[in-house]
Amino acid sequence: MAPAPNSAHGLNRPRKRAGNYAVIFAATLFVMLAFGAIAVDTSWMYIVRAQAQDVADAASQAAMIVYKRTGSTSDASEAADGIVALNEVGNGHGVISAIDYGYWDTSSDPPDFVRSSTGINAVSLTLTRAADNAVPLFLGQIFGKDAFDVQVHATSAQRDLRVLLVMDITGSWHTWHNSQVDFNYARTAAINFLNQLTTTYGQTDKIGMVIMTGRYAWEYTPFRLLKDEASDHKARGDWSLLNVASKAGVARNNPNVCAVNGTNNFGSPAGGCYPKMPREYTDEYGTDHTTGLAMARKMFDEEDRAAYYRAMIVLTDGVPNTVGASTIRGSSGHQEKRWREYKGRLPHTEPQIRNDSVTEAQAMWDDLGVHTWVVSFVQDGAFMPEMCHGDGYYTHTNNAAALVPIFDKIAHSLPLAIVE
């Protein structure tokens, strides 16, 4: 019988491989655990850094908001600390290791934060978890690493502002309550609004004012840098003289009310009741909001940088009235030359004024991104909310004293941006 093939050499004997498999399995298990540890802890690190950045962003914004309201860096820093204390970073809390106040310099390339004790409109801070407060790892001990450090930065600032107040100075301010007091509140609201912005101005922020009556609107104060206004108060000086359009004559039955008494005698008193304001004649009447919007549009067009945050606050005490031509102004030869003037269309009926006001505000939003607030005293026109756009909103009040806090609220609502 023939022998089995290769049996003499033992080539078909089974080999013992159990030990080899155990070594391979152990090596593979270590590699798998290592990759698992890396995956888990790397994901954890990304999550913690994202949390830290969110907390830093919120803290810098809180500090900027509080500084805008109070003008106090200590109050602002306390607000930032409060945000950090309320929000965990990983399984603990971060610490603000640095906080600085200054302004966001958009004139540099690229824009950058500049520390400053004046003109503060930006807060920059650093949030840290490090050393004894480092963030523990889950499986990093495999590689001999128990924790990792986190450090993030955040800067919040106001956007470059272009703000216009459009003020109705028609004589109806006196008509409604037969008193100068109501317009005094309007003037105070405007000045206080300016004061609020000059505490947190950026280096290129500007503010201006348009005044309007019926057919006419004027650039009462052109756009001025808020940093200049904070030092020389030129616009504030002009705004302190703000009043209704000057009428001839004196009061009908109240020394605080300017009335024409059926005449156009601007010599008694000299220049009319309020000679620092534009002149109106007995046949000039009505309220045309579109004239104020058109003058504002012209001024915004001249400040054409796309990055500007444009805000327009319209204050009026009246619904539209049909505007007609003045024969007396033409015959008197009077022409207002103290301010740049916009002359509206004639005739302009009440329905046209309502429609054109809404259309003009919409176009300013579409073309220039103008955020529009409308504040109405006494009169509550249905078209007025339709003029509001962007961050703006409509407010109606019958209480003149409420105009001051209304304007304060708008000043504080002008937005911030996380810029770094």
Buried (B, 14 or more C-beta within 10 A) or exposed (E): EEEEEEEEEEEEEEEEEEEEEEEEEEEEEEEEEEEEBBEBBEEBBEEBBEBBBBBBBBBBBBBBBBBBBEEEBEEBBEBBBBBBEEBBBBEEBBBBEEBBBBBBBBEEEEBBBBEBEEBBBBBBBBBBBBEEBBBBBEBBEBEEEEBBEBBBBBBBBBBBBBBBBBBBBBBBBBBBBBBBEBBBBBBBBBBBBBBBBBBBBBBBBBBBBBBBBBBBBBBBBBBBBBBBBBEEBEBBEBBEEBBBBBBBBBBEEEEEBBBBEEEBEBEEBEBBBBEEBBBBBBEBBBBBBBBBBBBBBBBBEEBEEEEBBBBBBBBBBBBBBBBBEBEEBEEEEBEBEEBBBBEBBEEBBBEBBBBBBBBBBBEBBEEBBBBBBBBBBBBEBEBBBBBBBBBBBBBBBEEBEBBBEBBBEBBEBBEBBBBB
